Amino acid sequence: MSVIYLLISISIVVAVFFFFAFVRAVKTGQYDDDYTPSVRMLFDDELVKKEKDEPIQKKP
């Protein structure tokens, strides 16, 4: 039974460590997306072309 208490306490310590590592990574900008904004302008033209290619529907 004492082994279960030991394993639970170790798992809690490891979980707290990973939580603090995750919070630190988020605060330092590790997950910021720097690539997509620079490429987004290349794909904007495709969206405009698709909208222009659609036929205009007349209202009855």
mmCIF file of the N, C-alpha and C atoms, coordinates in Angstrom:
data_MODEL
# 
_entry.id   MODEL 
# 
loop_
_atom_site.group_PDB 
_atom_site.id 
_atom_site.type_symbol 
_atom_site.label_atom_id 
_atom_site.label_alt_id 
_atom_site.label_comp_id 
_atom_site.label_asym_id 
_atom_site.label_entity_id 
_atom_site.label_seq_id 
_atom_site.pdbx_PDB_ins_code 
_atom_site.Cartn_x 
_atom_site.Cartn_y 
_atom_site.Cartn_z 
_atom_site.occupancy 
_atom_site.B_iso_or_equiv 
_atom_site.pdbx_formal_charge 
_atom_site.auth_seq_id 
_atom_site.auth_comp_id 
_atom_site.auth_asym_id 
_atom_site.auth_atom_id 
_atom_site.pdbx_PDB_model_num 
ATOM 1   N N  . MET A 1 1  ? 0.823   -1.199 0.000   1.00 0.00 ? 1  MET A N  1 
ATOM 2   C CA . MET A 1 1  ? 0.000   0.000  0.000   1.00 0.00 ? 1  MET A CA 1 
ATOM 3   C C  . MET A 1 1  ? 0.866   1.263  0.000   1.00 0.00 ? 1  MET A C  1 
ATOM 4   N N  . SER A 1 2  ? 2.018   1.172  0.632   1.00 0.00 ? 2  SER A N  1 
ATOM 5   C CA . SER A 1 2  ? 2.893   2.347  0.688   1.00 0.00 ? 2  SER A CA 1 
ATOM 6   C C  . SER A 1 2  ? 3.466   2.670  -0.701  1.00 0.00 ? 2  SER A C  1 
ATOM 7   N N  . VAL A 1 3  ? 3.558   1.671  -1.573  1.00 0.00 ? 3  VAL A N  1 
ATOM 8   C CA . VAL A 1 3  ? 4.054   1.906  -2.925  1.00 0.00 ? 3  VAL A CA 1 
ATOM 9   C C  . VAL A 1 3  ? 3.073   2.778  -3.700  1.00 0.00 ? 3  VAL A C  1 
ATOM 10  N N  . ILE A 1 4  ? 1.783   2.590  -3.478  1.00 0.00 ? 4  ILE A N  1 
ATOM 11  C CA . ILE A 1 4  ? 0.775   3.402  -4.161  1.00 0.00 ? 4  ILE A CA 1 
ATOM 12  C C  . ILE A 1 4  ? 0.905   4.862  -3.739  1.00 0.00 ? 4  ILE A C  1 
ATOM 13  N N  . TYR A 1 5  ? 1.103   5.103  -2.465  1.00 0.00 ? 5  TYR A N  1 
ATOM 14  C CA . TYR A 1 5  ? 1.284   6.484  -1.993  1.00 0.00 ? 5  TYR A CA 1 
ATOM 15  C C  . TYR A 1 5  ? 2.536   7.099  -2.593  1.00 0.00 ? 5  TYR A C  1 
ATOM 16  N N  . LEU A 1 6  ? 3.586   6.328  -2.704  1.00 0.00 ? 6  LEU A N  1 
ATOM 17  C CA . LEU A 1 6  ? 4.826   6.819  -3.298  1.00 0.00 ? 6  LEU A CA 1 
ATOM 18  C C  . LEU A 1 6  ? 4.619   7.155  -4.777  1.00 0.00 ? 6  LEU A C  1 
ATOM 19  N N  . LEU A 1 7  ? 3.954   6.282  -5.515  1.00 0.00 ? 7  LEU A N  1 
ATOM 20  C CA . LEU A 1 7  ? 3.724   6.534  -6.934  1.00 0.00 ? 7  LEU A CA 1 
ATOM 21  C C  . LEU A 1 7  ? 2.799   7.723  -7.169  1.00 0.00 ? 7  LEU A C  1 
ATOM 22  N N  . ILE A 1 8  ? 1.770   7.867  -6.345  1.00 0.00 ? 8  ILE A N  1 
ATOM 23  C CA . ILE A 1 8  ? 0.865   9.012  -6.479  1.00 0.00 ? 8  ILE A CA 1 
ATOM 24  C C  . ILE A 1 8  ? 1.603   10.310 -6.194  1.00 0.00 ? 8  ILE A C  1 
ATOM 25  N N  . SER A 1 9  ? 2.434   10.334 -5.163  1.00 0.00 ? 9  SER A N  1 
ATOM 26  C CA . SER A 1 9  ? 3.170   11.567 -4.843  1.00 0.00 ? 9  SER A CA 1 
ATOM 27  C C  . SER A 1 9  ? 4.170   11.908 -5.939  1.00 0.00 ? 9  SER A C  1 
ATOM 28  N N  . ILE A 1 10 ? 4.850   10.903 -6.495  1.00 0.00 ? 10 ILE A N  1 
ATOM 29  C CA . ILE A 1 10 ? 5.798   11.163 -7.583  1.00 0.00 ? 10 ILE A CA 1 
ATOM 30  C C  . ILE A 1 10 ? 5.066   11.657 -8.826  1.00 0.00 ? 10 ILE A C  1 
ATOM 31  N N  . SER A 1 11 ? 3.917   11.081 -9.131  1.00 0.00 ? 11 SER A N  1 
ATOM 32  C CA . SER A 1 11 ? 3.167   11.519 -10.311 1.00 0.00 ? 11 SER A CA 1 
ATOM 33  C C  . SER A 1 11 ? 2.642   12.941 -10.144 1.00 0.00 ? 11 SER A C  1 
ATOM 34  N N  . ILE A 1 12 ? 2.267   13.313 -8.943  1.00 0.00 ? 12 ILE A N  1 
ATOM 35  C CA . ILE A 1 12 ? 1.824   14.689 -8.700  1.00 0.00 ? 12 ILE A CA 1 
ATOM 36  C C  . ILE A 1 12 ? 2.982   15.661 -8.887  1.00 0.00 ? 12 ILE A C  1 
ATOM 37  N N  . VAL A 1 13 ? 4.160   15.291 -8.405  1.00 0.00 ? 13 VAL A N  1 
ATOM 38  C CA . VAL A 1 13 ? 5.339   16.151 -8.571  1.00 0.00 ? 13 VAL A CA 1 
ATOM 39  C C  . VAL A 1 13 ? 5.683   16.309 -10.047 1.00 0.00 ? 13 VAL A C  1 
ATOM 40  N N  . VAL A 1 14 ? 5.625   15.234 -10.801 1.00 0.00 ? 14 VAL A N  1 
ATOM 41  C CA . VAL A 1 14 ? 5.926   15.297 -12.241 1.00 0.00 ? 14 VAL A CA 1 
ATOM 42  C C  . VAL A 1 14 ? 4.867   16.135 -12.963 1.00 0.00 ? 14 VAL A C  1 
ATOM 43  N N  . ALA A 1 15 ? 3.601   15.981 -12.602 1.00 0.00 ? 15 ALA A N  1 
ATOM 44  C CA . ALA A 1 15 ? 2.525   16.759 -13.231 1.00 0.00 ? 15 ALA A CA 1 
ATOM 45  C C  . ALA A 1 15 ? 2.694   18.245 -12.942 1.00 0.00 ? 15 ALA A C  1 
ATOM 46  N N  . VAL A 1 16 ? 3.053   18.596 -11.726 1.00 0.00 ? 16 VAL A N  1 
ATOM 47  C CA . VAL A 1 16 ? 3.271   20.006 -11.381 1.00 0.00 ? 16 VAL A CA 1 
ATOM 48  C C  . VAL A 1 16 ? 4.453   20.566 -12.159 1.00 0.00 ? 16 VAL A C  1 
ATOM 49  N N  . PHE A 1 17 ? 5.507   19.769 -12.308 1.00 0.00 ? 17 PHE A N  1 
ATOM 50  C CA . PHE A 1 17 ? 6.665   20.213 -13.079 1.00 0.00 ? 17 PHE A CA 1 
ATOM 51  C C  . PHE A 1 17 ? 6.284   20.507 -14.528 1.00 0.00 ? 17 PHE A C  1 
ATOM 52  N N  . PHE A 1 18 ? 5.535   19.594 -15.160 1.00 0.00 ? 18 PHE A N  1 
ATOM 53  C CA . PHE A 1 18 ? 5.125   19.811 -16.549 1.00 0.00 ? 18 PHE A CA 1 
ATOM 54  C C  . PHE A 1 18 ? 4.161   20.983 -16.671 1.00 0.00 ? 18 PHE A C  1 
ATOM 55  N N  . PHE A 1 19 ? 3.312   21.200 -15.684 1.00 0.00 ? 19 PHE A N  1 
ATOM 56  C CA . PHE A 1 19 ? 2.403   22.347 -15.718 1.00 0.00 ? 19 PHE A CA 1 
ATOM 57  C C  . PHE A 1 19 ? 3.188   23.648 -15.682 1.00 0.00 ? 19 PHE A C  1 
ATOM 58  N N  . PHE A 1 20 ? 4.175   23.752 -14.792 1.00 0.00 ? 20 PHE A N  1 
ATOM 59  C CA . PHE A 1 20 ? 4.978   24.973 -14.729 1.00 0.00 ? 20 PHE A CA 1 
ATOM 60  C C  . PHE A 1 20 ? 5.821   25.157 -15.992 1.00 0.00 ? 20 PHE A C  1 
ATOM 61  N N  . ALA A 1 21 ? 6.302   24.066 -16.572 1.00 0.00 ? 21 ALA A N  1 
ATOM 62  C CA . ALA A 1 21 ? 7.050   24.172 -17.827 1.00 0.00 ? 21 ALA A CA 1 
ATOM 63  C C  . ALA A 1 21 ? 6.140   24.672 -18.944 1.00 0.00 ? 21 ALA A C  1 
ATOM 64  N N  . PHE A 1 22 ? 4.894   24.202 -18.984 1.00 0.00 ? 22 PHE A N  1 
ATOM 65  C CA . PHE A 1 22 ? 3.948   24.656 -19.997 1.00 0.00 ? 22 PHE A CA 1 
ATOM 66  C C  . PHE A 1 22 ? 3.608   26.140 -19.814 1.00 0.00 ? 22 PHE A C  1 
ATOM 67  N N  . VAL A 1 23 ? 3.363   26.555 -18.572 1.00 0.00 ? 23 VAL A N  1 
ATOM 68  C CA . VAL A 1 23 ? 3.040   27.964 -18.312 1.00 0.00 ? 23 VAL A CA 1 
ATOM 69  C C  . VAL A 1 23 ? 4.212   28.853 -18.699 1.00 0.00 ? 23 VAL A C  1 
ATOM 70  N N  . ARG A 1 24 ? 5.427   28.420 -18.404 1.00 0.00 ? 24 ARG A N  1 
ATOM 71  C CA . ARG A 1 24 ? 6.603   29.213 -18.766 1.00 0.00 ? 24 ARG A CA 1 
ATOM 72  C C  . ARG A 1 24 ? 6.750   29.309 -20.282 1.00 0.00 ? 24 ARG A C  1 
ATOM 73  N N  . ALA A 1 25 ? 6.482   28.220 -20.996 1.00 0.00 ? 25 ALA A N  1 
ATOM 74  C CA . ALA A 1 25 ? 6.591   28.230 -22.457 1.00 0.00 ? 25 ALA A CA 1 
ATOM 75  C C  . ALA A 1 25 ? 5.554   29.162 -23.067 1.00 0.00 ? 25 ALA A C  1 
ATOM 76  N N  . VAL A 1 26 ? 4.355   29.196 -22.517 1.00 0.00 ? 26 VAL A N  1 
ATOM 77  C CA . VAL A 1 26 ? 3.313   30.085 -23.043 1.00 0.00 ? 26 VAL A CA 1 
ATOM 78  C C  . VAL A 1 26 ? 3.673   31.542 -22.779 1.00 0.00 ? 26 VAL A C  1 
ATOM 79  N N  . LYS A 1 27 ? 4.198   31.832 -21.600 1.00 0.00 ? 27 LYS A N  1 
ATOM 80  C CA . LYS A 1 27 ? 4.546   33.218 -21.267 1.00 0.00 ? 27 LYS A CA 1 
ATOM 81  C C  . LYS A 1 27 ? 5.726   33.742 -22.084 1.00 0.00 ? 27 LYS A C  1 
ATOM 82  N N  . THR A 1 28 ? 6.632   32.860 -22.469 1.00 0.00 ? 28 THR A N  1 
ATOM 83  C CA . THR A 1 28 ? 7.791   33.317 -23.245 1.00 0.00 ? 28 THR A CA 1 
ATOM 84  C C  . THR A 1 28 ? 7.521   33.334 -24.742 1.00 0.00 ? 28 THR A C  1 
ATOM 85  N N  . GLY A 1 29 ? 6.302   32.956 -25.155 1.00 0.00 ? 29 GLY A N  1 
ATOM 86  C CA . GLY A 1 29 ? 5.944   33.043 -26.565 1.00 0.00 ? 29 GLY A CA 1 
ATOM 87  C C  . GLY A 1 29 ? 6.352   31.840 -27.387 1.00 0.00 ? 29 GLY A C  1 
ATOM 88  N N  . GLN A 1 30 ? 6.535   30.713 -26.748 1.00 0.00 ? 30 GLN A N  1 
ATOM 89  C CA . GLN A 1 30 ? 6.951   29.513 -27.461 1.00 0.00 ? 30 GLN A CA 1 
ATOM 90  C C  . GLN A 1 30 ? 5.913   29.066 -28.483 1.00 0.00 ? 30 GLN A C  1 
ATOM 91  N N  . TYR A 1 31 ? 4.636   29.319 -28.202 1.00 0.00 ? 31 TYR A N  1 
ATOM 92  C CA . TYR A 1 31 ? 3.575   28.850 -29.080 1.00 0.00 ? 31 TYR A CA 1 
ATOM 93  C C  . TYR A 1 31 ? 3.038   29.943 -29.999 1.00 0.00 ? 31 TYR A C  1 
ATOM 94  N N  . ASP A 1 32 ? 3.700   31.077 -30.087 1.00 0.00 ? 32 ASP A N  1 
ATOM 95  C CA . ASP A 1 32 ? 3.270   32.128 -31.002 1.00 0.00 ? 32 ASP A CA 1 
ATOM 96  C C  . ASP A 1 32 ? 3.522   31.687 -32.439 1.00 0.00 ? 32 ASP A C  1 
ATOM 97  N N  . ASP A 1 33 ? 2.600   32.023 -33.298 1.00 0.00 ? 33 ASP A N  1 
ATOM 98  C CA . ASP A 1 33 ? 2.706   31.620 -34.700 1.00 0.00 ? 33 ASP A CA 1 
ATOM 99  C C  . ASP A 1 33 ? 3.304   32.770 -35.497 1.00 0.00 ? 33 ASP A C  1 
ATOM 100 N N  . ASP A 1 34 ? 4.562   32.629 -35.859 1.00 0.00 ? 34 ASP A N  1 
ATOM 101 C CA . ASP A 1 34 ? 5.248   33.661 -36.632 1.00 0.00 ? 34 ASP A CA 1 
ATOM 102 C C  . ASP A 1 34 ? 5.207   33.383 -38.125 1.00 0.00 ? 34 ASP A C  1 
ATOM 103 N N  . TYR A 1 35 ? 4.872   32.177 -38.509 1.00 0.00 ? 35 TYR A N  1 
ATOM 104 C CA . TYR A 1 35 ? 4.940   31.793 -39.921 1.00 0.00 ? 35 TYR A CA 1 
ATOM 105 C C  . TYR A 1 35 ? 3.671   32.144 -40.693 1.00 0.00 ? 35 TYR A C  1 
ATOM 106 N N  . THR A 1 36 ? 2.516   31.897 -40.124 1.00 0.00 ? 36 THR A N  1 
ATOM 107 C CA . THR A 1 36 ? 1.258   32.068 -40.846 1.00 0.00 ? 36 THR A CA 1 
ATOM 108 C C  . THR A 1 36 ? 1.008   33.503 -41.308 1.00 0.00 ? 36 THR A C  1 
ATOM 109 N N  . PRO A 1 37 ? 1.230   34.533 -40.482 1.00 0.00 ? 37 PRO A N  1 
ATOM 110 C CA . PRO A 1 37 ? 0.970   35.889 -40.992 1.00 0.00 ? 37 PRO A CA 1 
ATOM 111 C C  . PRO A 1 37 ? 1.813   36.259 -42.206 1.00 0.00 ? 37 PRO A C  1 
ATOM 112 N N  . SER A 1 38 ? 3.025   35.751 -42.299 1.00 0.00 ? 38 SER A N  1 
ATOM 113 C CA . SER A 1 38 ? 3.870   36.096 -43.445 1.00 0.00 ? 38 SER A CA 1 
ATOM 114 C C  . SER A 1 38 ? 3.431   35.385 -44.719 1.00 0.00 ? 38 SER A C  1 
ATOM 115 N N  . VAL A 1 39 ? 2.728   34.282 -44.597 1.00 0.00 ? 39 VAL A N  1 
ATOM 116 C CA . VAL A 1 39 ? 2.309   33.514 -45.770 1.00 0.00 ? 39 VAL A CA 1 
ATOM 117 C C  . VAL A 1 39 ? 0.848   33.803 -46.116 1.00 0.00 ? 39 VAL A C  1 
ATOM 118 N N  . ARG A 1 40 ? 0.099   34.367 -45.198 1.00 0.00 ? 40 ARG A N  1 
ATOM 119 C CA . ARG A 1 40 ? -1.333  34.588 -45.416 1.00 0.00 ? 40 ARG A CA 1 
ATOM 120 C C  . ARG A 1 40 ? -1.596  35.468 -46.636 1.00 0.00 ? 40 ARG A C  1 
ATOM 121 N N  . MET A 1 41 ? -0.738  36.440 -46.890 1.00 0.00 ? 41 MET A N  1 
ATOM 122 C CA . MET A 1 41 ? -0.979  37.323 -48.032 1.00 0.00 ? 41 MET A CA 1 
ATOM 123 C C  . MET A 1 41 ? -0.833  36.573 -49.354 1.00 0.00 ? 41 MET A C  1 
ATOM 124 N N  . LEU A 1 42 ? -0.097  35.461 -49.381 1.00 0.00 ? 42 LEU A N  1 
ATOM 125 C CA . LEU A 1 42 ? 0.039   34.691 -50.611 1.00 0.00 ? 42 LEU A CA 1 
ATOM 126 C C  . LEU A 1 42 ? -1.231  33.929 -50.949 1.00 0.00 ? 42 LEU A C  1 
ATOM 127 N N  . PHE A 1 43 ? -2.028  33.588 -49.939 1.00 0.00 ? 43 PHE A N  1 
ATOM 128 C CA . PHE A 1 43 ? -3.230  32.809 -50.152 1.00 0.00 ? 43 PHE A CA 1 
ATOM 129 C C  . PHE A 1 43 ? -4.498  33.652 -50.216 1.00 0.00 ? 43 PHE A C  1 
ATOM 130 N N  . ASP A 1 44 ? -4.410  34.945 -49.945 1.00 0.00 ? 44 ASP A N  1 
ATOM 131 C CA . ASP A 1 44 ? -5.577  35.817 -49.996 1.00 0.00 ? 44 ASP A CA 1 
ATOM 132 C C  . ASP A 1 44 ? -6.125  35.935 -51.412 1.00 0.00 ? 44 ASP A C  1 
ATOM 133 N N  . ASP A 1 45 ? -5.261  35.924 -52.422 1.00 0.00 ? 45 ASP A N  1 
ATOM 134 C CA . ASP A 1 45 ? -5.708  36.058 -53.802 1.00 0.00 ? 45 ASP A CA 1 
ATOM 135 C C  . ASP A 1 45 ? -6.588  34.884 -54.230 1.00 0.00 ? 45 ASP A C  1 
ATOM 136 N N  . GLU A 1 46 ? -6.293  33.701 -53.757 1.00 0.00 ? 46 GLU A N  1 
ATOM 137 C CA . GLU A 1 46 ? -7.096  32.542 -54.115 1.00 0.00 ? 46 GLU A CA 1 
ATOM 138 C C  . GLU A 1 46 ? -8.521  32.675 -53.593 1.00 0.00 ? 46 GLU A C  1 
ATOM 139 N N  . LEU A 1 47 ? -8.677  33.244 -52.410 1.00 0.00 ? 47 LEU A N  1 
ATOM 140 C CA . LEU A 1 47 ? -10.015 33.432 -51.859 1.00 0.00 ? 47 LEU A CA 1 
ATOM 141 C C  . LEU A 1 47 ? -10.808 34.441 -52.681 1.00 0.00 ? 47 LEU A C  1 
ATOM 142 N N  . VAL A 1 48 ? -10.156 35.486 -53.149 1.00 0.00 ? 48 VAL A N  1 
ATOM 143 C CA . VAL A 1 48 ? -10.834 36.501 -53.949 1.00 0.00 ? 48 VAL A CA 1 
ATOM 144 C C  . VAL A 1 48 ? -11.241 35.924 -55.298 1.00 0.00 ? 48 VAL A C  1 
ATOM 145 N N  . LYS A 1 49 ? -10.398 35.122 -55.916 1.00 0.00 ? 49 LYS A N  1 
ATOM 146 C CA . LYS A 1 49 ? -10.720 34.523 -57.207 1.00 0.00 ? 49 LYS A CA 1 
ATOM 147 C C  . LYS A 1 49 ? -11.911 33.585 -57.105 1.00 0.00 ? 49 LYS A C  1 
ATOM 148 N N  . LYS A 1 50 ? -11.998 32.830 -56.036 1.00 0.00 ? 50 LYS A N  1 
ATOM 149 C CA . LYS A 1 50 ? -13.117 31.910 -55.873 1.00 0.00 ? 50 LYS A CA 1 
ATOM 150 C C  . LYS A 1 50 ? -14.427 32.666 -55.731 1.00 0.00 ? 50 LYS A C  1 
ATOM 151 N N  . GLU A 1 51 ? -14.398 33.790 -55.037 1.00 0.00 ? 51 GLU A N  1 
ATOM 152 C CA . GLU A 1 51 ? -15.617 34.577 -54.882 1.00 0.00 ? 51 GLU A CA 1 
ATOM 153 C C  . GLU A 1 51 ? -16.051 35.185 -56.209 1.00 0.00 ? 51 GLU A C  1 
ATOM 154 N N  . LYS A 1 52 ? -15.110 35.583 -57.053 1.00 0.00 ? 52 LYS A N  1 
ATOM 155 C CA . LYS A 1 52 ? -15.454 36.202 -58.342 1.00 0.00 ? 52 LYS A CA 1 
ATOM 156 C C  . LYS A 1 52 ? -15.947 35.162 -59.345 1.00 0.00 ? 52 LYS A C  1 
ATOM 157 N N  . ASP A 1 53 ? -15.478 33.927 -59.234 1.00 0.00 ? 53 ASP A N  1 
ATOM 158 C CA . ASP A 1 53 ? -15.864 32.883 -60.166 1.00 0.00 ? 53 ASP A CA 1 
ATOM 159 C C  . ASP A 1 53 ? -17.285 32.385 -59.946 1.00 0.00 ? 53 ASP A C  1 
ATOM 160 N N  . GLU A 1 54 ? -17.857 32.595 -58.791 1.00 0.00 ? 54 GLU A N  1 
ATOM 161 C CA . GLU A 1 54 ? -19.201 32.115 -58.518 1.00 0.00 ? 54 GLU A CA 1 
ATOM 162 C C  . GLU A 1 54 ? -20.210 32.952 -59.306 1.00 0.00 ? 54 GLU A C  1 
ATOM 163 N N  . PRO A 1 55 ? -21.202 32.321 -59.907 1.00 0.00 ? 55 PRO A N  1 
ATOM 164 C CA . PRO A 1 55 ? -22.204 33.081 -60.663 1.00 0.00 ? 55 PRO A CA 1 
ATOM 165 C C  . PRO A 1 55 ? -23.091 33.907 -59.717 1.00 0.00 ? 55 PRO A C  1 
ATOM 166 N N  . ILE A 1 56 ? -23.530 35.014 -60.228 1.00 0.00 ? 56 ILE A N  1 
ATOM 167 C CA . ILE A 1 56 ? -24.400 35.889 -59.456 1.00 0.00 ? 56 ILE A CA 1 
ATOM 168 C C  . ILE A 1 56 ? -25.836 35.396 -59.619 1.00 0.00 ? 56 ILE A C  1 
ATOM 169 N N  . GLN A 1 57 ? -26.484 35.208 -58.501 1.00 0.00 ? 57 GLN A N  1 
ATOM 170 C CA . GLN A 1 57 ? -27.869 34.732 -58.551 1.00 0.00 ? 57 GLN A CA 1 
ATOM 171 C C  . GLN A 1 57 ? -28.798 35.931 -58.532 1.00 0.00 ? 57 GLN A C  1 
ATOM 172 N N  . LYS A 1 58 ? -29.780 35.894 -59.432 1.00 0.00 ? 58 LYS A N  1 
ATOM 173 C CA . LYS A 1 58 ? -30.749 36.982 -59.495 1.00 0.00 ? 58 LYS A CA 1 
ATOM 174 C C  . LYS A 1 58 ? -31.879 36.706 -58.520 1.00 0.00 ? 58 LYS A C  1 
ATOM 175 N N  . LYS A 1 59 ? -32.358 37.761 -57.916 1.00 0.00 ? 59 LYS A N  1 
ATOM 176 C CA . LYS A 1 59 ? -33.494 37.622 -57.002 1.00 0.00 ? 59 LYS A CA 1 
ATOM 177 C C  . LYS A 1 59 ? -34.773 37.600 -57.818 1.00 0.00 ? 59 LYS A C  1 
ATOM 178 N N  . PRO A 1 60 ? -35.729 36.740 -57.473 1.00 0.00 ? 60 PRO A N  1 
ATOM 179 C CA . PRO A 1 60 ? -36.977 36.676 -58.253 1.00 0.00 ? 60 PRO A CA 1 
ATOM 180 C C  . PRO A 1 60 ? -37.878 37.866 -58.012 1.00 0.00 ? 60 PRO A C  1 
# 
